[in-house]
Amino acid sequence: MFATVGGRRLHYEFRGSPQSPTLVMLRGFARHSLHWGDILEELERHFYMILLDNRGLGRSDAVRYPFTVSDMADDVAAVMDAADVSRAHLLGSSLGGMVALRFAVDHPGRLDRLVLVGTSAGGRGSPSPALGAFAKMATARLGPKRKAMQLEVGLVLGAAYVAAHPEVVDAWCAIAERFPVPLRTLVFQGLAVRLHDVSRDLARIAAPSLVLSCRVDHIIPPENSRLLARGIPGAELAWLEGDAHDLTTSHARESAELVREFLLRPVGAAGGRSS
């Protein structure tokens, strides 16, 4: 299915039962809905998921001009309009988490609860994402796809997961063959990350929020998660052990359990996460 924004089509699809709470899922840098993997099976029994391909990626239309994280947050609102969804939970990973943060600030009346995975508020007070790693991934995309995927898998999933699941390289190669990522999109996404800054707006986020992070993350330093949990009123912070940035892949079952418990918790029930 497609929503049209500024003459461009944004692809989205549904997973789960319409009778379940609605959860919009936002992927990160160079990723789209086909990259979610096993976590979808863990969540679809409990949520009506809207899986969005960010502009310029997957089955969404190509982009010609730079865009901001705020533009991407408006895209989410447009997809919700097209799907006839007035409010939803949001789960955003990496760049998708930045979009979710911007959505929480710009469209607060449309957000129920917020889950932020391996992401950052941006701004001078936040440890900078490893832009060199983003550049390496973008540059590698110019060469053989398998070599590019091997680099990306190692950067975002951690050595232990890659050793135990070498098949992930084949899976991501197949996705890259089917839906190549334009270099222009990677450059524009990198610029959007660079300019992203909601650090002064965190106190305005009223939605119940959960921040997830691995103890070691070579893409977005984990201290960003601590700062998010401290800056968003009442936010909870949960740590997963190990070395990974894309923890919804490397820790699919554990992260799904945390997401499910948080989003389905009765209103007013106390959480037990530590920051």
C-alpha positions in Angstrom: 0.0 0.0 0.0 1.1 3.6 -0.6 0.6 7.0 0.9 1.3 10.0 -1.4 3.3 12.9 0.1 4.5 15.8 -2.1 3.9 13.7 -5.3 6.0 10.8 -3.9 4.7 7.5 -2.8 5.6 6.0 0.6 5.2 2.3 0.9 3.6 0.7 4.0 2.1 -2.6 5.0 0.3 -4.2 7.9 1.1 -7.1 10.1 -1.1 -8.5 12.8 -4.7 -8.2 13.8 -6.7 -4.8 13.4 -8.2 -5.6 16.8 -4.8 -5.2 18.5 -3.1 -1.9 19.5 -1.5 -0.2 16.6 2.3 0.0 16.5 4.2 2.0 13.8 7.7 0.5 13.1 10.4 2.8 11.8 13.7 1.4 10.6 17.1 3.1 10.5 19.9 4.1 8.1 19.8 2.2 4.8 17.1 -0.1 6.2 13.5 -0.6 5.4 10.6 -2.9 6.4 12.1 -6.1 4.9 15.0 -5.8 7.5 12.9 -6.3 10.6 13.3 -10.0 10.6 12.3 -12.3 13.5 11.0 -9.5 15.8 7.9 -9.2 13.6 6.8 -12.8 14.5 7.3 -12.0 18.2 5.2 -8.9 18.0 2.4 -9.6 15.5 0.4 -11.7 17.9 0.0 -8.6 20.1 0.0 -5.6 17.8 -1.4 -4.3 14.6 1.9 -3.2 13.0 2.3 -0.6 10.3 5.7 -1.2 8.6 7.0 1.9 6.8 9.6 2.2 4.1 11.3 5.6 4.7 11.4 7.9 1.7 13.9 6.8 -0.9 14.2 3.2 0.3 12.6 -0.2 -0.3 9.4 0.2 -2.2 9.0 3.9 -1.5 9.8 6.3 -4.4 13.3 7.6 -5.0 14.2 11.1 -3.7 15.9 13.9 -5.6 16.4 16.5 -2.9 17.8 16.6 0.7 15.3 16.1 3.5 15.3 16.4 7.3 14.3 14.1 10.2 11.3 16.5 10.6 10.3 15.8 7.0 10.5 12.1 7.8 8.3 12.5 10.9 5.7 14.3 8.7 5.9 11.2 6.4 4.9 9.0 9.3 1.8 11.3 10.0 0.9 11.0 6.3 1.1 7.2 6.3 -1.1 7.2 9.4 -3.6 9.4 7.6 -3.6 7.0 4.6 -4.0 4.0 6.9 -6.9 5.8 8.7 -5.0 5.7 12.1 -5.5 8.7 14.4 -3.1 7.5 17.1 -0.5 4.8 17.5 2.5 3.6 19.5 5.8 4.2 17.7 8.9 2.1 17.8 12.0 3.6 16.1 15.4 2.1 15.7 18.5 4.2 15.1 17.5 6.9 12.5 14.0 5.6 12.9 14.3 6.5 16.6 15.3 10.0 15.7 12.2 10.2 13.5 10.1 8.9 16.3 11.5 11.5 18.7 10.7 14.3 16.2 7.2 12.8 15.7 6.7 12.9 19.5 7.6 16.6 19.5 5.7 17.7 16.3 2.7 15.4 16.5 2.1 14.7 20.2 -1.7 14.3 19.9 -1.1 11.3 17.6 1.3 9.3 19.8 0.3 6.8 22.5 3.6 5.3 23.7 7.1 5.6 22.4 9.9 3.0 22.1 13.4 4.3 21.2 16.0 1.8 20.2 19.7 2.6 19.9 19.2 6.3 19.0 20.0 9.8 20.0 18.5 13.2 20.6 21.3 14.9 18.8 22.6 18.3 19.7 25.9 19.4 21.3 25.3 17.6 24.6 24.9 14.1 23.0 27.8 11.9 22.0 27.9 12.0 18.2 26.9 9.0 16.1 29.9 7.4 14.4 29.5 9.2 11.1 32.6 7.5 9.9 30.7 4.2 10.2 27.8 5.6 8.2 30.3 6.8 5.6 32.0 3.4 5.4 28.6 1.7 4.8 27.7 4.3 2.1 31.0 3.9 0.4 30.9 0.1 0.5 27.6 0.2 -1.3 29.5 1.3 -4.4 31.2 -2.0 -4.6 30.2 -5.7 -4.5 27.0 -6.2 -2.5 28.3 -9.1 -0.5 31.4 -7.2 0.7 29.1 -4.3 1.6 26.7 -6.5 3.6 29.6 -8.2 5.4 30.8 -4.8 6.5 27.3 -3.6 7.6 26.5 -6.8 9.5 29.8 -6.6 11.4 29.2 -3.0 12.3 25.6 -3.2 13.4 25.1 -6.7 14.8 28.3 -7.5 16.6 30.9 -10.3 16.2 29.2 -12.8 18.4 25.8 -12.6 16.6 27.5 -12.8 13.2 29.5 -15.9 14.2 26.3 -17.6 15.4 24.2 -16.5 12.4 26.3 -16.3 9.2 23.1 -16.6 7.2 22.2 -13.0 7.9 24.7 -11.9 5.3 22.9 -14.0 2.7 19.5 -12.6 3.8 20.7 -8.9 3.6 22.4 -9.6 0.3 19.1 -10.9 -1.1 17.3 -7.7 0.1 20.0 -5.5 -1.4 19.8 -7.3 -4.8 16.0 -6.9 -4.8 15.9 -3.3 -3.6 19.3 -1.5 -4.1 19.8 1.6 -1.9 20.6 4.7 -4.0 23.8 6.4 -2.9 21.8 9.7 -3.0 19.5 8.4 -0.4 22.4 7.4 1.8 23.9 10.8 1.5 20.6 12.5 2.3 20.0 10.2 5.3 23.5 11.0 6.6 22.8 14.7 6.3 19.5 14.3 8.2 21.3 12.5 11.0 24.0 15.2 11.1 21.3 18.0 11.5 19.1 16.1 13.9 18.6 17.8 17.2 15.6 17.5 19.6 17.8 17.8 22.8 16.0 21.0 23.9 12.6 19.5 23.3 12.8 16.2 25.3 11.0 17.7 28.3 8.0 18.4 26.1 7.5 14.7 25.3 4.5 13.6 27.4 4.1 10.1 26.0 5.2 7.2 28.2 8.6 6.2 26.8 11.0 3.2 26.8 14.6 3.5 25.8 16.4 0.3 24.7 20.2 0.0 24.2 22.9 -2.6 24.2 25.8 -2.0 26.7 28.1 -1.7 23.7 27.1 0.1 20.5 29.8 1.1 17.9 27.3 3.2 15.9 25.5 5.4 18.4 27.2 5.5 21.8 25.0 4.1 24.6 25.4 7.3 26.6 22.8 8.7 24.2 20.3 6.3 25.7 21.1 7.5 29.2 20.6 11.1 28.2 17.3 10.3 26.5 16.0 8.5 29.6 17.0 11.4 31.8 15.6 14.1 29.5 12.2 12.6 28.7 9.9 12.9 31.7 9.3 9.5 33.3 11.1 7.6 30.6 12.4 4.1 31.4 15.8 2.7 30.3 16.4 -1.0 29.7 19.8 -2.5 28.9 20.5 -5.6 26.8 23.8 -7.3 27.2 26.3 -7.6 24.4 27.7 -5.7 21.5 25.1 -4.6 18.9 23.5 -1.5 17.4 20.7 -3.3 15.5 19.4 -5.0 18.7 16.0 -5.8 17.3 17.8 -8.2 15.1 20.6 -9.5 17.4 18.3 -9.6 20.4 14.9 -10.1 18.7 13.2 -12.1 21.4 14.5 -10.2 24.4 13.7 -6.8 22.9 10.3 -8.0 21.8 9.5 -9.1 25.4 10.5 -5.6 26.7 8.5 -3.9 24.1 5.4 -6.0 24.6 5.5 -5.6 28.4 5.9 -1.9 28.2 3.2 -1.2 25.5 0.6 -3.5 27.0 1.2 -2.4 30.6 -2.1 -1.0 32.1 -2.2 2.8 32.4 -0.8 3.9 35.7 1.1 0.7 36.4 4.6 1.3 37.6 7.6 0.3 35.6 10.8 -1.1 37.0 13.5 -0.1 34.6 16.7 1.7 35.8 18.5 4.6 34.2 
